[in-house]
Amino acid sequence: MIVGVPAESHPDEHRVALIPAMVPTLIETGLEVLVEEGAGEHAGFPDKGYQEQGAHLESDRAQLFSSADLLLKVHNLTSEAGANEMEMIRSGQVLLGLLNPLGNSAAIEQLAAKGTTSFALEFLPRISRAQSMDALTSMAMMAGYKASLMAANTVTRMYPMMMTAAGTITPARVFVIGAGVAGLEAIATSHRLGAVVQAYDVRPAVKEQVESLGAKFVELELDTEEAEGSGGYAQVMDEDFYRRQRELMAQVVAQCDVVITTALIPGAKAPMLITREAVEGMRPGSVIIDLAAEGGGNCELTQAGETLEIHGITIMGPVNLASALPYHASQMYSKNLTSFLQNLIKEGEIHLNQEDPIIADTLLTHQGEIVNSRLRERLGLGELDPAGNPKE
């Protein structure tokens, strides 16, 4: 089997799906690796490195798509940069990557119509055996780290407390909303930089993790018994809950110099937690970094991909933040993909073991159908019979 690694065509994407160091592992698995020329350059991995590790280079993008049995991508197929990838993919090919199945279902329907077998790492089950494949966790960690640096670089105050001849400099106060992977990394990085850190999460169970990183866990007077859904993710609550949450949150936000928000709910719009009034209550020179910008934003004023200044408050809505650290992000993502392939490939061939939850949960399309039960339910497609055909 030939594994193809095309250059990413998504706007402002600098990562690559496979780094040279992982090529020998795939070759040992019985695969041949074909890399588009220049695919890794933006991430710091030149073509020479791939060749030295045993990969072949391909200058013609269309030829790479034609030759590859299995395609490794960071993003779903796009038509950016004049390269219509969806047109180039063929029936029987296998596609693996972060395919955004809940946010871009139209592309998944196209993949099914093409006869492509596709796997989305977003649907990887939260089990110990899958930890080395967990690309969402890897990329969220990068985003949380980078967000902390962006905040420290933008806020008008220094982070650490300092005793100087000119007097004492008080530390900046950072408030992190959402204690998932991105939030925990933002907490840890802000704490290392010397800030006084507070954090809040709708799931009380994460209090111990927050405190272990040196932050104070903020407890709001809310009923959160039903706030945690399957897989440890937060789930959608009713509007009365969010209204009360916003009111209590505003009191904490007003006391902080930096707010980093990371609250996302898979497949749903991000909860709006910081109102315009709460922003206006912050001190001039303060900063909000909204990592939920692509999902609609946790701040009412956030604009995805934009930096705004309102009433002296800087509001940043970064998107695709892991790509801002392309070398290490590619390194981690490549390891995730390679681990997934080692589980999927047996003796040089794809082994679709539907008894394995890693394979069953991530498989989106196969033999002309959307086969993922989670996605079928969302699209209202109904169930499939054991043979993979829609039930009557």
C-alpha positions as CSV (number, residue, x, y, z in Angstrom):
1,M,0.0,0.0,0.0
2,I,1.1,3.5,-0.8
3,V,0.6,6.2,1.9
4,G,0.3,9.7,0.4
5,V,1.2,12.9,2.3
6,P,0.0,16.0,0.4
7,A,0.9,19.5,1.4
8,E,-1.9,21.1,3.3
9,S,-4.0,23.6,1.3
10,H,-6.1,25.0,4.1
11,P,-5.5,28.7,4.6
12,D,-2.7,29.5,7.1
13,E,-2.0,25.9,7.7
14,H,1.7,25.2,8.4
15,R,1.6,21.7,9.8
16,V,2.2,18.5,7.9
17,A,0.5,15.2,8.6
18,L,3.7,13.1,8.7
19,I,7.2,14.0,9.7
20,P,10.4,12.3,8.5
21,A,11.1,10.5,11.8
22,M,7.8,8.5,11.5
23,V,8.5,7.3,7.9
24,P,10.6,4.2,9.0
25,T,7.8,3.1,11.3
26,L,5.3,3.1,8.4
27,I,7.8,1.3,6.2
28,E,8.2,-1.4,8.9
29,T,4.4,-1.7,8.9
30,G,4.6,-2.7,5.2
31,L,3.7,0.6,3.7
32,E,5.4,2.8,1.0
33,V,5.5,6.5,1.8
34,L,4.9,9.1,-0.9
35,V,5.3,12.8,0.1
36,E,4.5,15.9,-2.0
37,E,7.5,18.1,-2.5
38,G,7.5,20.9,0.0
39,A,4.8,19.4,2.2
40,G,6.9,19.7,5.4
41,E,8.8,22.9,4.7
42,H,6.6,25.3,6.6
43,A,6.8,23.1,9.6
44,G,10.6,22.8,9.5
45,F,10.9,19.5,7.8
46,P,12.6,19.8,4.4
47,D,12.3,17.3,1.5
48,K,15.8,15.9,2.1
49,G,14.7,14.6,5.6
50,Y,11.9,12.5,4.1
51,Q,14.3,11.0,1.4
52,E,16.9,10.1,4.0
53,Q,14.2,8.2,6.0
54,G,13.1,6.2,2.9
55,A,10.1,8.2,1.6
56,H,9.6,9.0,-2.1
57,L,8.9,12.5,-3.3
58,E,6.2,13.5,-5.8
59,S,6.2,17.0,-7.5
60,D,2.8,16.5,-9.1
61,R,0.0,16.9,-6.6
62,A,-2.6,15.2,-8.8
63,Q,-0.3,12.3,-9.4
64,L,0.2,11.9,-5.6
65,F,-3.6,11.7,-5.1
66,S,-3.8,9.2,-8.0
67,S,-1.0,7.0,-6.7
68,A,-1.9,6.9,-3.0
69,D,-4.0,4.1,-1.5
70,L,-4.2,6.0,1.8
71,L,-4.1,9.7,2.3
72,L,-2.9,11.4,5.5
73,K,-4.2,14.9,6.1
74,V,-4.4,17.5,8.9
75,H,-7.6,19.0,7.6
76,N,-10.5,17.7,5.5
77,L,-10.3,17.9,1.8
78,T,-10.6,21.5,0.5
79,S,-10.5,23.3,-2.8
80,E,-8.1,26.0,-1.6
81,A,-5.1,27.2,-3.6
82,G,-6.6,26.0,-6.9
83,A,-6.3,22.3,-5.9
84,N,-9.7,20.7,-5.7
85,E,-8.8,17.7,-3.6
86,M,-12.4,16.4,-3.5
87,E,-12.3,16.0,-7.2
88,M,-8.9,14.3,-7.1
89,I,-9.8,11.7,-4.5
90,R,-11.0,8.4,-6.0
91,S,-13.2,5.5,-5.0
92,G,-11.6,2.9,-2.8
93,Q,-9.1,5.3,-1.3
94,V,-8.7,5.7,2.4
95,L,-8.5,9.1,4.1
96,L,-7.4,9.8,7.7
97,G,-7.2,13.1,9.5
98,L,-9.1,15.7,11.5
99,L,-12.1,15.8,9.2
100,N,-14.4,18.0,11.2
101,P,-17.4,15.6,10.7
102,L,-19.8,17.5,13.0
103,G,-19.0,20.9,11.5
104,N,-18.6,19.9,7.9
105,S,-21.0,17.1,7.2
106,A,-21.4,18.1,3.6
107,A,-17.8,17.1,2.9
108,I,-18.4,13.7,4.6
109,E,-21.4,13.1,2.4
110,Q,-19.2,13.9,-0.6
111,L,-16.6,11.4,0.6
112,A,-19.3,8.7,0.9
113,A,-20.6,9.5,-2.6
114,K,-17.1,9.1,-3.9
115,G,-16.8,5.6,-2.4
116,T,-14.0,6.7,0.0
117,T,-13.2,5.0,3.3
118,S,-12.6,7.8,5.8
119,F,-11.6,8.0,9.5
120,A,-12.0,11.1,11.7
121,L,-9.7,11.3,14.7
122,E,-12.2,13.6,16.4
123,F,-14.3,10.6,17.1
124,L,-11.5,8.6,18.8
125,P,-12.9,6.9,21.9
126,R,-11.6,8.1,25.3
127,I,-9.9,4.8,26.3
128,S,-6.4,4.2,27.5
129,R,-5.4,2.2,24.4
130,A,-6.2,5.2,22.2
131,Q,-4.2,7.8,24.2
132,S,-1.2,7.7,21.8
133,M,-3.6,8.5,18.9
134,D,-5.5,11.3,20.5
135,A,-4.8,14.2,18.1
136,L,-7.5,16.5,19.7
137,T,-5.6,16.4,23.0
138,S,-2.3,17.0,21.3
139,M,-3.5,20.0,19.4
140,A,-5.5,21.4,22.3
141,M,-2.3,21.4,24.4
142,M,-0.5,23.4,21.8
143,A,-3.4,25.9,21.6
144,G,-3.5,26.4,25.4
145,Y,0.2,27.0,25.5
146,K,0.2,29.5,22.6
147,A,-2.8,31.3,24.0
148,S,-1.0,32.0,27.2
149,L,2.0,33.5,25.4
150,M,-0.3,35.6,23.2
151,A,-2.0,37.0,26.3
152,A,1.3,37.7,28.1
153,N,2.6,39.5,25.0
154,T,-0.6,41.6,24.6
155,V,-1.7,42.6,28.2
156,T,-0.3,45.9,29.5
157,R,1.0,44.4,32.7
158,M,3.8,42.0,33.6
159,Y,2.9,38.6,34.8
160,P,5.2,38.0,37.8
161,M,5.4,39.9,41.0
162,M,8.7,41.8,41.3
163,M,10.4,43.6,44.1
164,T,12.2,46.6,42.6
165,A,13.9,49.8,43.7
166,A,10.9,51.6,42.2
167,G,8.5,49.6,44.3
168,T,6.6,46.3,44.1
169,I,5.1,45.2,40.9
170,T,1.9,43.2,41.6
171,P,1.4,40.0,39.5
172,A,-1.1,39.9,36.7
173,R,-4.4,38.0,37.4
174,V,-5.3,35.4,34.8
175,F,-8.7,33.7,34.7
176,V,-9.0,30.5,32.6
177,I,-12.5,29.3,31.7
178,G,-12.7,25.7,30.8
179,A,-10.3,23.1,32.4
180,G,-10.1,20.7,29.5
181,V,-6.7,20.0,27.9
182,A,-6.3,23.5,26.4
183,G,-7.4,25.2,29.6
184,L,-5.1,23.1,31.8
185,E,-2.2,23.9,29.6
186,A,-3.1,27.6,29.7
187,I,-3.2,27.4,33.5
188,A,0.1,25.7,33.8
189,T,1.9,28.1,31.4
190,S,0.4,31.2,33.0
191,H,1.4,30.0,36.4
192,R,5.0,29.3,35.2
193,L,5.1,32.8,33.9
194,G,4.3,34.1,37.3
195,A,0.7,35.2,37.1
196,V,-1.9,34.6,39.8
197,V,-4.2,32.1,38.1
198,Q,-7.9,31.3,38.7
199,A,-9.9,28.8,36.7
200,Y,-13.5,27.7,36.3
201,D,-15.1,24.7,34.8
202,V,-18.7,23.5,34.8
203,R,-17.5,20.1,35.8
204,P,-16.6,20.1,39.5
205,A,-14.6,17.0,39.1
206,V,-11.7,18.9,37.5
207,K,-11.1,21.0,40.7
208,E,-8.2,18.8,41.8
209,Q,-6.5,19.0,38.5
210,V,-6.7,22.8,38.5
211,E,-5.3,23.1,42.0
212,S,-2.5,20.7,41.2
213,L,-1.3,23.2,38.6
214,G,-1.1,26.1,41.1
215,A,-4.4,27.8,40.3
216,K,-7.4,28.6,42.4
217,F,-10.6,26.8,41.4
218,V,-13.5,29.3,41.2
219,E,-16.8,27.8,42.4
220,L,-20.0,29.4,41.2
221,E,-23.4,28.8,43.0
222,L,-24.8,26.6,40.2
223,D,-26.3,23.1,40.0
224,T,-23.7,21.2,37.9
225,E,-24.8,17.6,38.4
226,E,-25.7,17.1,34.8
227,A,-23.0,19.3,33.3
228,E,-20.7,16.4,32.3
229,G,-21.6,14.2,29.4
230,S,-20.1,11.1,27.9
231,G,-16.3,10.9,27.4
232,G,-15.7,13.6,30.1
233,Y,-16.9,16.4,27.8
234,A,-19.2,19.2,29.0
235,Q,-22.7,19.0,27.6
236,V,-25.4,21.5,26.6
237,M,-27.3,23.1,29.5
238,D,-30.5,25.1,29.4
239,E,-30.5,28.9,28.9
240,D,-31.4,29.6,32.5
241,F,-28.3,27.9,33.6
242,Y,-26.1,29.9,31.2
243,R,-27.8,33.2,32.2
244,R,-27.0,32.6,35.8
245,Q,-23.5,31.5,34.9
246,R,-22.9,34.7,32.9
247,E,-24.0,36.9,35.8
248,L,-21.7,35.2,38.3
249,M,-18.8,35.0,35.8
250,A,-18.9,38.8,35.2
251,Q,-17.9,39.4,38.8
252,V,-14.8,37.3,38.5
253,V,-13.9,38.6,35.0
254,A,-14.0,42.2,36.3
255,Q,-11.1,41.4,38.7
256,C,-8.8,39.9,36.1
257,D,-6.3,41.3,33.6
258,V,-6.4,38.3,31.3
259,V,-9.2,35.9,30.5
260,I,-8.6,32.8,28.4
261,T,-11.8,31.0,27.4
262,T,-11.7,27.4,26.1
263,A,-15.3,26.2,26.7
264,L,-16.5,24.0,23.8
265,I,-19.2,21.4,23.4
266,P,-18.7,18.8,20.6
267,G,-21.2,19.3,17.8
268,A,-22.8,22.4,19.3
269,K,-22.3,26.1,19.4
270,A,-19.9,27.2,22.1
271,P,-21.7,28.6,25.1
272,M,-21.6,32.4,25.4
273,L,-20.2,33.1,28.9
274,I,-18.8,36.7,28.7
275,T,-21.3,39.4,27.8
276,R,-20.6,42.8,26.4
277,E,-21.4,44.2,29.9
278,A,-18.8,41.9,31.4
279,V,-16.2,43.1,29.0
280,E,-17.0,46.7,29.7
281,G,-16.5,46.0,33.4
282,M,-12.9,45.0,32.9
283,R,-9.9,47.3,33.4
284,P,-8.5,49.1,30.4
285,G,-5.5,47.2,29.0
286,S,-7.0,43.8,29.8
287,V,-7.1,40.9,27.3
288,I,-9.5,38.2,26.3
289,I,-8.2,35.2,24.3
290,D,-11.2,33.2,23.1
291,L,-10.1,29.8,22.0
292,A,-13.8,28.9,21.3
293,A,-13.9,31.5,18.4
294,E,-14.3,28.8,15.7
295,G,-17.3,27.4,17.5
296,G,-19.0,30.8,17.9
297,G,-17.0,32.1,20.8
298,N,-17.4,32.2,24.6
299,C,-17.4,36.0,24.5
300,E,-20.3,37.9,23.0
301,L,-17.9,40.2,21.1
302,T,-15.5,37.7,19.7
303,Q,-14.9,37.6,15.9
304,A,-13.2,34.5,14.7
305,G,-9.8,35.2,13.3
306,E,-9.9,38.9,14.3
307,T,-8.4,41.1,17.1
308,L,-10.7,43.8,18.3
309,E,-10.2,46.6,20.8
310,I,-13.4,47.7,22.6
311,H,-13.4,50.1,25.6
312,G,-9.7,49.5,25.9
313,I,-10.1,45.8,26.1
314,T,-8.3,43.6,23.5
315,I,-10.4,40.6,22.4
316,M,-8.6,38.0,20.3
317,G,-10.4,35.2,18.5
318,P,-7.5,33.0,17.1
319,V,-8.3,30.1,14.9
320,N,-6.2,27.0,14.1
321,L,-3.8,28.1,16.8
322,A,-1.8,24.8,16.9
323,S,-0.6,25.7,13.4
324,A,1.3,28.7,14.9
325,L,3.7,26.1,16.5
326,P,4.0,23.9,13.4
327,Y,7.2,22.0,14.2
328,H,6.1,20.5,17.5
329,A,2.4,20.3,16.5
330,S,3.4,18.3,13.4
331,Q,5.6,16.1,15.5
332,M,2.8,15.3,17.9
333,Y,0.1,14.9,15.2
334,S,2.4,12.6,13.1
335,K,2.9,10.4,16.2
336,N,-0.9,10.2,16.7
337,L,-1.5,9.2,13.0
338,T,1.3,6.7,13.1
339,S,-0.1,5.0,16.2
340,F,-3.5,4.9,14.6
341,L,-2.1,3.3,11.4
342,Q,-0.2,0.7,13.4
343,N,-3.5,-0.4,14.9
344,L,-5.3,-0.3,11.5
345,I,-2.7,-1.9,9.3
346,K,-1.9,-5.6,9.6
347,E,0.7,-7.2,7.3
348,G,0.6,-4.2,5.0
349,E,-3.2,-4.3,4.5
350,I,-6.0,-2.4,6.2
351,H,-7.9,-4.5,8.7
352,L,-11.3,-3.1,9.4
353,N,-12.0,-4.8,12.7
354,Q,-15.4,-3.4,13.7
355,E,-15.0,-5.1,17.1
356,D,-12.3,-2.6,17.9
357,P,-13.9,0.6,19.2
358,I,-10.9,2.7,17.9
359,I,-11.7,1.6,14.4
360,A,-15.5,1.4,14.7
361,D,-15.9,4.9,16.3
362,T,-13.7,6.7,13.9
363,L,-14.9,5.1,10.7
364,L,-17.0,7.7,8.9
365,T,-17.6,6.4,5.4
366,H,-17.2,3.0,3.7
367,Q,-18.5,1.5,0.5
368,G,-20.6,4.4,-0.5
369,E,-22.3,5.0,2.9
370,I,-21.9,7.2,6.0
371,V,-21.5,4.3,8.5
372,N,-20.7,6.2,11.7
373,S,-23.8,5.9,13.9
374,R,-23.1,9.2,15.7
375,L,-23.0,11.1,12.4
376,R,-25.9,9.2,10.9
377,E,-28.1,10.2,13.9
378,R,-27.1,13.8,13.6
379,L,-27.9,13.8,9.9
380,G,-31.2,11.9,10.4
381,L,-30.1,9.0,8.2
382,G,-31.4,6.2,10.4
383,E,-29.7,3.0,11.3
384,L,-27.8,0.5,9.2
385,D,-28.3,-3.3,9.3
386,P,-25.4,-5.7,10.1
387,A,-24.5,-5.8,6.4
388,G,-24.0,-2.0,6.3
389,N,-27.2,-1.3,4.4
390,P,-29.8,1.3,5.5
391,K,-32.7,-0.4,7.3
392,E,-36.1,-0.3,5.6
